Amino acid sequence: MIGFLANSEDREYSHVLASCVLEHLPKRDGEMLLSEMKRVCAVSAVVFTPNGFVPQPPDSDNPANEHLSGWTPKELQCCGFVPVAGINGLKYLRSSFAIPTIKPLWLGELVSRATGRLAYRFPRIAFQVICVYKVPC
């Protein structure tokens, strides 16, 4: 993806989205991706990623499924992306693959969903975050 963006013109795309991508890259590559996203977007760039590092092993069918880095709303903000919403309830109520930590799973899902509005308003305590970079006028 970084190579694809590197071959793109400045401001070539109206909007750019990286959903569930950033955490699969080493931190340095993630920083390059964020920088390239900002460079090629004409209006906005959006990132959707777990809040902080969430361990996730490689999958036998997909070795690239492993999480190699974690990003906090503060780190993303330092890269120019403003946290706008938290997703999937409170951070500590889910683990790898967004599986609820409370058992039985149905109860964990219920508790996590019940904290959804709180997490939405306060991304720094959410399991996942959506952050946006808006091109200055």
Secondary structure, DSSP 8 states (H G I E B T S, - for coil): -HHHHHTS-TT-EEEEEEES-GGGS-HHHHHHHHHHHHHHEEEEEEEEEEBB-------SS-GGGS----B-HHHHHHTT-EEEEEEEEEGGGB-GGG-BSSSSHHHHHHHHHHTHHHHHH-GGGEEEEEEEEE---
